Amino acid sequence: MALIRRRPVPAIARLDYGAGLAAARTCMRQGASPEAFDRYELLTQWYPGQCIETLAELYDAYQQLPDKESRYFLYQSRHFDFVIDPADKVLDVGSGNNPFPFATHLADIALTDDRYGRAGAPFKTIDGRKVYECNIESMPFDDGEFDLVFCSHVLEHVLDPARACEEIMRVGKRGYIETPTRSKDLWLNSGPASNHRWYVERDGETLLFTEYSPRELAGFSCDILMNMHCVPQTTREKAFSALVILKSDLINTMFAWEDRFTYAVRRNVPPLSAEMPMEKPQSPAFPMSRNTGDASDRWWFQSLVRHPFFTSNGRILFAGSDFVGLLDLLPASMVDNSQFFCPSGTIPAVSRPLPQASLIFGRLEKLPYENDSFDRSVLADSFKAGAVDTAASELWRVTRSGGQALAIVPSALAPAFSKEIANRGAANIDEFSTDKHIALVFEKPGTKPASAKPEAEAKPLQSRENPQSAAASIDPAAYLSRGYLDSVGWLESFRRRIPVDRKGAPLPWFTYASILFLEPRILPAMSVFEYGCGCSTLWWASRVATVFSCEHEKEWFDKIKPLLPPSVSLRQVDLVRGGEYCRVVADYTDAFDIIVIDGRDRVNCCRNSLGALKPGGAIIWDNSDRPDYREGYDFLRDKGFKRLDFGGMGPINPDAWCTSVFYRPKNCLGI
């Protein structure tokens, strides 16, 4: 299998300026554009006083190329020799409007919807090539099916870079990845236009994905340099545009790989300030309790559950109090067929009820199972340093020879735990880490004994401490802290009297059903206007480029303003019905993707909002079950809006209400 090679830069003797230009022009006429680009670049170095006219000529020259829109012909072929054999199967994943010319198969997330990263450009096919509509995070191809996987300007868009990278490596034997750099997105303002989520850097053979903050994604918030690049009007602007192409290896991350490569993902999840003031309560409190371990961030668990440990069939033992973050991400069939052991006095808070017959309580120092009971065992608990050897010993004991175990332990205890399992002969240790926890996946050497009981027969030991019926060990008040109310964060929001999720991060004071609907449809480049500020402002600010918020209460305004990031513009206007407050949004034209009506004087706010809404914009109207606002609902209906209602519970309140999305065809939420 031939490797992708860096194209060597040819040795070119220095010529006088006129002869150098003539040689570059000859190369361009003969179709040797890589060498022509080399010569033009050398001329800018040899004769810097004439670089503007040199680069402007280069711009005019490559405008004559038959495939001038192709990144391959413009610059990729100058830097890489892809060494493609005629018999090779080549996949271009995310080919969009700019397919790799040597691809035998094309794949894209959307063949007809041109909003997905192509800025409105239509999908382009190549005659005779097979075309697939699929997500890069789950491709319908066999392992190792392609000799080369070409992935250019795709990974900066994906929801889950880890999963996308694993899929690329699964289906390909070698490949090429290219993404814009952070500096390119900032200067050219290309992130918002193309819905970029990540900037990607190369560290040796590792790709580093870092999630953009809304402030970074907003870039310079203007298209001056992008317009100069795409539609230059002067000689100097042509020179700038040519320089962007000439120095493409500096403003793009260009990465060739074979067999496998490593990657790391860093997400931007701003915490909710402990000083966040409480929202105005609407209902009295009543005592509720919850006792659950603090597992690591959800994104870390999302990476962990893709480990082969969780792809095998059969029962798993989950022991401890910190495994709850895993359970919400695993298939229901796997959870229903597993065994759970929790320290006495704890309740695992998950979004789905655990099988009661499989839930046992007791002490972690002595797991109530026979030796070699499970092919796979998970221990996840924040135990103390003195319990490391006992915990490692018990996990080792209940795991069968030839089986696997997963330990999620506090970072400070990981070296000691790793040493304990290594001393027992653990093999193939994989490690996943955050600042709080480390997960160690390892194998217990040996083969499964022929006399071993099948997994379905794994039985807990009986003792007075572990009665067979777990229900007898559950306190009814504590039992309420399980399931849906805890998983969506209602208990936490009720306790703190502010709209937050289970981990204390801010939420809009909408119904949970509407939040779940909106979350995957929000794009980082969006702009939002909201009437009424609070936790929702922080929630929007962590997901979109810009937020404009209008608040009528001066005291509340003063409390919220110091907590907001630079991407939020907050304005305080006294409430006079039909006055300036409801007309604030009218100061803007075609400015917002989403307008939130959740303040006062809502009908008048609605009437003034349409001019500020982009053609594909949507309106979110909270408390839309109230008949007082019927005039506003009818107004939107008459203007061609359809209505989508999301009823049910939301943060803090024990009563149900409704949040509605009003939308028109071809809207930004994809409804």
Secondary structure, DSSP 4 states (H G I P E B T S, - for coil): -PPPEEPPPPP-----HHHHHHHHHHHHHTT-HHHHHHHHHHHHHH-GGGHHHHHHHHHHHHTTSTTTT-HIIIIIHHHEE----TT--EEEET-TTS--TT-SEEEES-SS-TTSSSTTPPP---TT-EEEE-BTTB-S--TT-BSEEEEES-TTT-S-HHHHHHHHHHHBSEEEEEEE-HHHHHHHTHHHHHT--EEEEEETTEEEEEEPPHHHHHTTSS-HHHHHHHS--SHHHHHHHHHHHHTHHHHEEEEEEES--EEEEE---PPPPTTPPPPPP-S--------------HHHHHHHTTSGGGTS-S-EEEEESS-HHHHTTS-HHHHHT-EEEEETT-----SSPPPGGGEEEE-TTS-SB-TT-EEEEEEE----GGGHHHHHHHHHHHEEEEEEEEEEEEGGGHHHHHHHHHHTT-EEEEEEE-SSEEEEEEE--S---TTPPPGGG--BPPBTTB-S-GGGG--HHHHTTSSHHHHTTHHHHHHHTS-B-TTS-B--SS-HHHHHHHGGG--TT-EEEEES-SHHHHHHHTTSSEEEEEE--HHHHHHHGGG--TTEEEEE----TTSHHHHGGGG-SS-EEEEEE-SSSHHHHHHHHGGGEEEEEEEEEETTT-GGGHHHHHHHHHTT-EEEEEEE--SS-SS-EEEEEEE-SS-TT--
